[in-house]
């Protein structure tokens, strides 16, 4: 069973925490049968942008865009700990 990430008060079943990047064409983990995967590596500047309240836009096969942002409560807590602006 996959772990689910909490988004606000709702569980987002589109997000799974996995131990490593796997080949989705050879396995049905973590979401069932898929036909393609990509691995995105976040650098320090990406994490800094998230901590500053910005979102990341990820291009997926020049067809889709995925936006990534921090949960508001997490972002506020990071600022309190001086990990933000």
Steps between C-alpha positions, in 0.01 A plus 500: 500500500639842411550781745287805433595860547274733691394812311324733737231284655467277196698195399644535152522153346701643208808530720691198627822484700727233349845375595643541149410584142381186325421406141123539473495305175623191689295536818159629599639685802404740639180590309415205278591465132672805352679543167767755579691652788742784553723583795528861611794601720448808716801724552564746781347787300179300449469434872574866572223607261253267672599638840440852365140409417554448129384199300703285264360430153618167360472427127390142439578377149417841351134412553410549866605734777521396865516774762676423829472715809540466874201452724416839657551372856839352410608824330398704806687265733815521287482880515465482879815288506670755269520263205306741280537862392 
